Amino acid sequence: MFSVETEVTEPTRPGALERLIGPLTATRLVALLVAIGFLGGTVGWAIGQREESPLSEVDVGFMQDMGVHHLQAVQMSILLLANDTVDPELQRYAQEIILSQRFDQGIFNATLDRFGFSTDPGETVMEWMGGHGFPMEQMSGMASEEEMDRLAGAEGAEAESLWISLMSEHHLGGMHMSDYAARNGSDRTTVNLARAMVEIQRDEILELGRYRDRNELAYLDGFSDPVSDQRMRALSLTES
């Protein structure tokens, strides 16, 4: 007779979306994307009942810039989903980010289009934050082309560490912009959306940090611990 030893692993903690609806299978992911598209259209129709634009320069600039910012986060997440050397648990975080940020983009685009504003931020970004404009690639938290190429070619633990580092940095930049919009925007819907984005992206940074620690992933050169980053601690939403 002989005994077989089995390794007992700690069950992984599902992300917020998975806790709500269950595992994100391919079929469920498609269904969610369809539902999000329908909801975005419904929001656009509801907004369309207004006659005058409630949007300030901050509201418009935030939605234009954040739409592009979200696009890169979606692109990074798609790269991770296409990488079969990556842990499926981390890929579920990427799925959640795609769903939530595509939902935001739908609201941005519907709102801007309804009131006659372009979804294109133009040649420079972030003027609405009270300073000078920057080229698109210098927007807060944006990954460089070289970093995106590196992510596309990375495998295994390196790909996981790099994606977490890039996404955390991306979220920190997005939180900085969203916090400003939450404090200085005029349209209630835009302000509330910006406020929610700060909270959601802070939670995602913390969850990704826990995943990194649980799987003993290395901190890559050039990236700090986002959880203890001064920018993370400095962001606190106004309660007004």
KOLROLUM-310897 format. One record per residue (C-alpha): residue in one letter; x, y, z; residue number from 1. Coordinates in steps of 0.05 Angstrom, whole numbers, plus 5000, padded with zeros to 4 digits. Example, Ala and Ser with C-alpha at 12.3 -4.5 7.8 and 13.67 -1.06 7.14 Angstrom:
BEGIN
<atom 'A'; <5246; 4910; 5156>; 1>
<atom 'S'; <5273; 4979; 5143>; 2>
END
This chain:
BEGIN
<atom 'M'; <5000; 5000; 5000>; 1>
<atom 'F'; <5022; 5071; 4989>; 2>
<atom 'S'; <4993; 5139; 5004>; 3>
<atom 'V'; <4986; 5197; 4957>; 4>
<atom 'E'; <5001; 5265; 4986>; 5>
<atom 'T'; <4959; 5321; 4959>; 6>
<atom 'E'; <4978; 5394; 4964>; 7>
<atom 'V'; <4924; 5437; 4996>; 8>
<atom 'T'; <4923; 5506; 4967>; 9>
<atom 'E'; <4887; 5566; 4995>; 10>
<atom 'P'; <4825; 5581; 4954>; 11>
<atom 'T'; <4833; 5644; 4913>; 12>
<atom 'R'; <4791; 5704; 4928>; 13>
<atom 'P'; <4745; 5722; 4869>; 14>
<atom 'G'; <4742; 5793; 4844>; 15>
<atom 'A'; <4683; 5838; 4859>; 16>
<atom 'L'; <4647; 5823; 4793>; 17>
<atom 'E'; <4657; 5748; 4799>; 18>
<atom 'R'; <4629; 5749; 4870>; 19>
<atom 'L'; <4567; 5782; 4842>; 20>
<atom 'I'; <4553; 5741; 4780>; 21>
<atom 'G'; <4597; 5679; 4785>; 22>
<atom 'P'; <4656; 5656; 4742>; 23>
<atom 'L'; <4665; 5694; 4677>; 24>
<atom 'T'; <4659; 5641; 4624>; 25>
<atom 'A'; <4666; 5659; 4551>; 26>
<atom 'T'; <4590; 5655; 4542>; 27>
<atom 'R'; <4577; 5698; 4603>; 28>
<atom 'L'; <4629; 5749; 4581>; 29>
<atom 'V'; <4594; 5757; 4514>; 30>
<atom 'A'; <4527; 5764; 4548>; 31>
<atom 'L'; <4554; 5817; 4595>; 32>
<atom 'L'; <4583; 5857; 4537>; 33>
<atom 'V'; <4515; 5855; 4502>; 34>
<atom 'A'; <4481; 5877; 4566>; 35>
<atom 'I'; <4531; 5933; 4576>; 36>
<atom 'G'; <4519; 5956; 4504>; 37>
<atom 'F'; <4444; 5957; 4517>; 38>
<atom 'L'; <4452; 5995; 4582>; 39>
<atom 'G'; <4498; 6045; 4549>; 40>
<atom 'G'; <4445; 6058; 4496>; 41>
<atom 'T'; <4392; 6066; 4550>; 42>
<atom 'V'; <4436; 6117; 4587>; 43>
<atom 'G'; <4447; 6154; 4522>; 44>
<atom 'W'; <4371; 6156; 4509>; 45>
<atom 'A'; <4358; 6182; 4579>; 46>
<atom 'I'; <4411; 6236; 4572>; 47>
<atom 'G'; <4380; 6253; 4505>; 48>
<atom 'Q'; <4318; 6279; 4540>; 49>
<atom 'R'; <4356; 6340; 4564>; 50>
<atom 'E'; <4353; 6403; 4522>; 51>
<atom 'E'; <4413; 6441; 4547>; 52>
<atom 'S'; <4483; 6417; 4561>; 53>
<atom 'P'; <4499; 6412; 4636>; 54>
<atom 'L'; <4572; 6399; 4621>; 55>
<atom 'S'; <4629; 6444; 4643>; 56>
<atom 'E'; <4699; 6447; 4614>; 57>
<atom 'V'; <4721; 6399; 4669>; 58>
<atom 'D'; <4665; 6349; 4654>; 59>
<atom 'V'; <4680; 6349; 4579>; 60>
<atom 'G'; <4756; 6346; 4586>; 61>
<atom 'F'; <4752; 6290; 4637>; 62>
<atom 'M'; <4707; 6246; 4594>; 63>
<atom 'Q'; <4748; 6259; 4531>; 64>
<atom 'D'; <4815; 6244; 4564>; 65>
<atom 'M'; <4790; 6187; 4606>; 66>
<atom 'G'; <4760; 6153; 4546>; 67>
<atom 'V'; <4829; 6148; 4515>; 68>
<atom 'H'; <4860; 6129; 4582>; 69>
<atom 'H'; <4810; 6072; 4591>; 70>
<atom 'L'; <4825; 6048; 4520>; 71>
<atom 'Q'; <4897; 6032; 4539>; 72>
<atom 'A'; <4875; 5995; 4602>; 73>
<atom 'V'; <4829; 5952; 4559>; 74>
<atom 'Q'; <4887; 5940; 4510>; 75>
<atom 'M'; <4933; 5918; 4566>; 76>
<atom 'S'; <4879; 5871; 4593>; 77>
<atom 'I'; <4867; 5840; 4525>; 78>
<atom 'L'; <4941; 5826; 4519>; 79>
<atom 'L'; <4938; 5789; 4586>; 80>
<atom 'L'; <4877; 5749; 4566>; 81>
<atom 'A'; <4912; 5727; 4502>; 82>
<atom 'N'; <4972; 5701; 4541>; 83>
<atom 'D'; <4962; 5627; 4558>; 84>
<atom 'T'; <5023; 5627; 4605>; 85>
<atom 'V'; <4986; 5672; 4655>; 86>
<atom 'D'; <4946; 5647; 4716>; 87>
<atom 'P'; <4871; 5646; 4700>; 88>
<atom 'E'; <4858; 5680; 4767>; 89>
<atom 'L'; <4896; 5742; 4744>; 90>
<atom 'Q'; <4861; 5739; 4677>; 91>
<atom 'R'; <4794; 5745; 4714>; 92>
<atom 'Y'; <4818; 5812; 4741>; 93>
<atom 'A'; <4833; 5833; 4670>; 94>
<atom 'Q'; <4763; 5812; 4648>; 95>
<atom 'E'; <4732; 5855; 4703>; 96>
<atom 'I'; <4774; 5915; 4682>; 97>
<atom 'I'; <4752; 5907; 4609>; 98>
<atom 'L'; <4679; 5904; 4629>; 99>
<atom 'S'; <4679; 5963; 4677>; 100>
<atom 'Q'; <4721; 6008; 4633>; 101>
<atom 'R'; <4682; 5993; 4570>; 102>
<atom 'F'; <4619; 6010; 4609>; 103>
<atom 'D'; <4649; 6077; 4629>; 104>
<atom 'Q'; <4670; 6091; 4557>; 105>
<atom 'G'; <4598; 6079; 4534>; 106>
<atom 'I'; <4573; 6131; 4583>; 107>
<atom 'F'; <4628; 6181; 4563>; 108>
<atom 'N'; <4614; 6173; 4489>; 109>
<atom 'A'; <4538; 6176; 4495>; 110>
<atom 'T'; <4541; 6239; 4539>; 111>
<atom 'L'; <4591; 6276; 4496>; 112>
<atom 'D'; <4555; 6259; 4432>; 113>
<atom 'R'; <4487; 6279; 4459>; 114>
<atom 'F'; <4511; 6349; 4476>; 115>
<atom 'G'; <4551; 6360; 4413>; 116>
<atom 'F'; <4622; 6348; 4439>; 117>
<atom 'S'; <4674; 6306; 4404>; 118>
<atom 'T'; <4699; 6244; 4439>; 119>
<atom 'D'; <4769; 6260; 4413>; 120>
<atom 'P'; <4810; 6301; 4463>; 121>
<atom 'G'; <4852; 6331; 4408>; 122>
<atom 'E'; <4928; 6339; 4406>; 123>
<atom 'T'; <4937; 6354; 4480>; 124>
<atom 'V'; <4905; 6330; 4544>; 125>
<atom 'M'; <4892; 6351; 4616>; 126>
<atom 'E'; <4883; 6426; 4604>; 127>
<atom 'W'; <4817; 6419; 4642>; 128>
<atom 'M'; <4857; 6405; 4705>; 129>
<atom 'G'; <4879; 6478; 4709>; 130>
<atom 'G'; <4948; 6472; 4678>; 131>
<atom 'H'; <4981; 6468; 4610>; 132>
<atom 'G'; <4964; 6413; 4562>; 133>
<atom 'F'; <5007; 6352; 4552>; 134>
<atom 'P'; <5018; 6306; 4492>; 135>
<atom 'M'; <4974; 6244; 4495>; 136>
<atom 'E'; <5031; 6197; 4513>; 137>
<atom 'Q'; <5046; 6240; 4575>; 138>
<atom 'M'; <4977; 6233; 4605>; 139>
<atom 'S'; <4979; 6209; 4678>; 140>
<atom 'G'; <4992; 6134; 4684>; 141>
<atom 'M'; <4998; 6119; 4610>; 142>
<atom 'A'; <5045; 6063; 4590>; 143>
<atom 'S'; <5097; 6077; 4536>; 144>
<atom 'E'; <5098; 6040; 4470>; 145>
<atom 'E'; <5161; 6004; 4494>; 146>
<atom 'E'; <5125; 5980; 4557>; 147>
<atom 'M'; <5065; 5956; 4516>; 148>
<atom 'D'; <5112; 5918; 4469>; 149>
<atom 'R'; <5147; 5888; 4529>; 150>
<atom 'L'; <5080; 5865; 4558>; 151>
<atom 'A'; <5060; 5834; 4492>; 152>
<atom 'G'; <5123; 5792; 4491>; 153>
<atom 'A'; <5128; 5773; 4565>; 154>
<atom 'E'; <5108; 5705; 4593>; 155>
<atom 'G'; <5091; 5673; 4659>; 156>
<atom 'A'; <5111; 5708; 4723>; 157>
<atom 'E'; <5145; 5764; 4685>; 158>
<atom 'A'; <5081; 5779; 4647>; 159>
<atom 'E'; <5040; 5778; 4711>; 160>
<atom 'S'; <5088; 5824; 4748>; 161>
<atom 'L'; <5092; 5872; 4690>; 162>
<atom 'W'; <5017; 5874; 4679>; 163>
<atom 'I'; <5004; 5887; 4753>; 164>
<atom 'S'; <5057; 5942; 4754>; 165>
<atom 'L'; <5032; 5976; 4691>; 166>
<atom 'M'; <4959; 5971; 4710>; 167>
<atom 'S'; <4972; 5997; 4780>; 168>
<atom 'E'; <5010; 6056; 4753>; 169>
<atom 'H'; <4955; 6067; 4702>; 170>
<atom 'H'; <4902; 6066; 4757>; 171>
<atom 'L'; <4941; 6115; 4799>; 172>
<atom 'G'; <4942; 6164; 4741>; 173>
<atom 'G'; <4868; 6152; 4727>; 174>
<atom 'M'; <4851; 6162; 4801>; 175>
<atom 'H'; <4888; 6229; 4800>; 176>
<atom 'M'; <4846; 6253; 4741>; 177>
<atom 'S'; <4781; 6225; 4769>; 178>
<atom 'D'; <4792; 6256; 4837>; 179>
<atom 'Y'; <4801; 6324; 4805>; 180>
<atom 'A'; <4737; 6315; 4764>; 181>
<atom 'A'; <4699; 6292; 4826>; 182>
<atom 'R'; <4720; 6355; 4862>; 183>
<atom 'N'; <4713; 6406; 4806>; 184>
<atom 'G'; <4662; 6379; 4757>; 185>
<atom 'S'; <4592; 6409; 4749>; 186>
<atom 'D'; <4548; 6354; 4721>; 187>
<atom 'R'; <4523; 6309; 4777>; 188>
<atom 'T'; <4526; 6245; 4735>; 189>
<atom 'T'; <4597; 6259; 4713>; 190>
<atom 'V'; <4619; 6276; 4784>; 191>
<atom 'N'; <4588; 6214; 4813>; 192>
<atom 'L'; <4620; 6170; 4759>; 193>
<atom 'A'; <4688; 6202; 4773>; 194>
<atom 'R'; <4679; 6190; 4847>; 195>
<atom 'A'; <4661; 6117; 4836>; 196>
<atom 'M'; <4722; 6108; 4790>; 197>
<atom 'V'; <4769; 6130; 4845>; 198>
<atom 'E'; <4739; 6080; 4894>; 199>
<atom 'I'; <4738; 6023; 4843>; 200>
<atom 'Q'; <4808; 6033; 4818>; 201>
<atom 'R'; <4835; 6040; 4889>; 202>
<atom 'D'; <4803; 5973; 4907>; 203>
<atom 'E'; <4832; 5942; 4844>; 204>
<atom 'I'; <4902; 5966; 4861>; 205>
<atom 'L'; <4895; 5934; 4930>; 206>
<atom 'E'; <4869; 5869; 4902>; 207>
<atom 'L'; <4925; 5865; 4851>; 208>
<atom 'G'; <4974; 5879; 4908>; 209>
<atom 'R'; <4946; 5821; 4947>; 210>
<atom 'Y'; <4952; 5776; 4886>; 211>
<atom 'R'; <5025; 5796; 4878>; 212>
<atom 'D'; <5040; 5781; 4951>; 213>
<atom 'R'; <5002; 5716; 4951>; 214>
<atom 'N'; <5040; 5691; 4890>; 215>
<atom 'E'; <5107; 5720; 4912>; 216>
<atom 'L'; <5116; 5761; 4848>; 217>
<atom 'A'; <5176; 5806; 4844>; 218>
<atom 'Y'; <5173; 5882; 4841>; 219>
<atom 'L'; <5203; 5901; 4774>; 220>
<atom 'D'; <5257; 5953; 4765>; 221>
<atom 'G'; <5228; 6022; 4755>; 222>
<atom 'F'; <5163; 6007; 4792>; 223>
<atom 'S'; <5148; 6020; 4865>; 224>
<atom 'D'; <5096; 5988; 4911>; 225>
<atom 'P'; <5032; 6024; 4889>; 226>
<atom 'V'; <4997; 6008; 4955>; 227>
<atom 'S'; <5047; 6050; 4994>; 228>
<atom 'D'; <5055; 6102; 4940>; 229>
<atom 'Q'; <5048; 6174; 4964>; 230>
<atom 'R'; <4999; 6188; 4908>; 231>
<atom 'M'; <4954; 6132; 4934>; 232>
<atom 'R'; <4954; 6160; 5004>; 233>
<atom 'A'; <4943; 6232; 4980>; 234>
<atom 'L'; <4879; 6216; 4944>; 235>
<atom 'S'; <4817; 6223; 4986>; 236>
<atom 'L'; <4749; 6239; 4957>; 237>
<atom 'T'; <4712; 6300; 4978>; 238>
<atom 'E'; <4649; 6285; 5017>; 239>
<atom 'S'; <4614; 6348; 4994>; 240>
END
